[in-house]
């Protein structure tokens, strides 16, 4: 039999073949769905840029809110920016050490203990709970104990939201460290504590920082917990008194009957979105540059 007379099937892609046609249809549907999903996001961003960008100025960052009868273009929300940074800093000081220490236990000391299983379940459950639950808890524990609203109470409420994210991401980062590095440290005579502090944590640190930045970004945009704990204020920061934040300011002023406050709420929304966007981009850059 002459092999040259045998007709081999073509390996070129035929667009009208059933499988190829099915792939084209499904890819088209996927692209259309992705575009439709992005339309609301980009419409909100465009509205923020249009409404909030008209009012952006340096005055917003160092002045207090306007009075009820002040005209347009007066006042700012510098106190809310300071209050937001203060409460996020308090939450970070509380949540980062607790989250990393818990992650070390979950990843190394007792990864298969009952306590670890319960801790993981609670952390994963907390990531899906409404944030207002953290505010109610902080209100019952901190506000009622101190007898007043304060930045401390707001920081505690935000810390409750940050701890699960920090703990779970830090645990995964520590688990991703190659076992050979830990075994090499033990072979050189390092104790478990020295291996953790000198080898595993430094290697996992970039991934841990990524989780911390994401947790901070979430905390910076929360409103409900702060309504129960920090409330609001129209003065500069006093840490033991009610404290303003950008999220609560937007919530309060967006329904105001005064046009000036509504314009300021749009500008505050734009600044808050920019802050969260920068934090998320930072976490992506850190995570993209670090491969354990």
Secondary structure as UniProt FT lines:
FT   HELIX           3..5
FT   TURN            15..16
FT   HELIX           18..53
FT   TURN            54..55
FT   HELIX           58..61
FT   TURN            68..69
FT   TURN            72..73
FT   HELIX           78..104
FT   HELIX           105..109
FT   TURN            111..112
FT   HELIX           114..128
FT   HELIX           131..138
FT   HELIX           139..143
FT   HELIX           144..146
FT   HELIX           151..175
FT   HELIX           179..187
FT   TURN            188..189
FT   HELIX           192..195
FT   HELIX           196..200
FT   HELIX           201..220
FT   HELIX           224..229
FT   TURN            239..240
FT   HELIX           246..253
FT   TURN            254..255
FT   HELIX           259..289
//
